[in-house]
Structures are given as C-alpha cells and as structure tokens.
C-alpha cells in the first residue's frame, strides 16, 4: 500500500521561470515600440503539437509556434520573421535554458564565469 505525503511536506509552487530579453532592433507595432520581451517557461499545454526534441534543439519552425505562446507582449509571426538573427538566437537560448537541469545550468554559468546560475 502506497503512503501519501502529508500536505505539509509538499513545497509551495514556485513562481514561473521567466527570462527578459532586450531586443537588438525594437519591434514597431503601429505607434508602439517594443524594446524587450519576457519569455515564460512553457507548461505542457503550450508544448502541444510540438516535438520535444525540436523544442530542445530550438528548431526555428518550432520557435515560430512556441514563442507566441510564451512571450509577453505576445510575439506575432511577422514579429518573429523580422527579428534580427542574434535576437532569435537569444530567444532560442532562453527556451533551451528552461529545460536544462540545475547541474547543467551551473556548469554553463561556471564556463561563462558567472557566480550565480539563476
């Protein structure tokens, strides 16, 4: 018979992981200019119809589907198509980072010379 964990032992839900990206070239929408985008770690439903390996390898077509689901303000397909390549690569790195285990993030941070991998 399986034992149940007392509710006191269940950790409180953490805040959604986010990454703020400052764009090399801002996005112009009408009279508004977007200088930065916040990406939120996707939940399972936002990965629907996507192959996990394509998400992790940051396939460009997959990014076109995923980024509008997890960006704030919401990126439109035309916004993504007009991104500078370095901005797209930064988005790709952020998405990949959402799925890295803590040990891998720490190793990457050490290689980059950072002291705090968060």
Protein Blocks (a to p, Z undefined) as FASTA:
>chain_A
ZZdddfklpccdddddddddddfbacdehjbccfbdcdddddfklmgoiafklmmnopak
lmmmmmmmmgccdddfklmmmpcfklmmmmmmmmmmmmpcfklmmmmmmmnopablZZ
